[in-house]
Amino acid sequence: MITKNGKIIFMADPGDAIWGFDPENPSTVYEGRLYGDWVRLRETLTDFLIHNAVNEAAYNAPYAKSCECVNDDHLTQILAPMTEVAFEGWHWPRTGHRIFASESLIADVGPAMEDVEPWGNKPGFSEVQIGAITASSLEYLTNIPGIEWY
């Protein structure tokens, strides 16, 4: 068991983000950095684990498309087949990420990052990751001009 400042670390990303809980109140989740302070999240541990699993589905679906810099004017069209899934906010990888889903699609949408330090949010642009259970579910994205999907 690894602890930091009284919190038990239960998850870490390949960078320096970590998540922990207080052993006195295990349903309370904290987010932090290896070399920073903890921030208490509004989600319970159960809600956090569901949120994380749903988020991972967008990145690990059998079929996926992503773009790091989508003009926000295109978001309505990109997200039209989906509905926002209500989760409390967390700060990783940046504050402002939201989850959208339908029967065949799941998306993580958050602020795009500027290309130069200090790597703040790029106003008017979003990062979009969409996962799907079939390749055909993503075909509508090719009809949206000006976006290079990967």
PyMOL commands that set and color helices and strands:
alter all, ss='L'
color gray80, all
select helices_A, chain A and resi 45-60+72-79+135-143
alter helices_A, ss='H'
color red, helices_A
select strands_A, chain A and resi 3-4+7-12+17-22+25-33+39-44+63-71+83-85+98-101+105-113+121-132
alter strands_A, ss='S'
color yellow, strands_A
deselect
rebuild
show_as cartoon
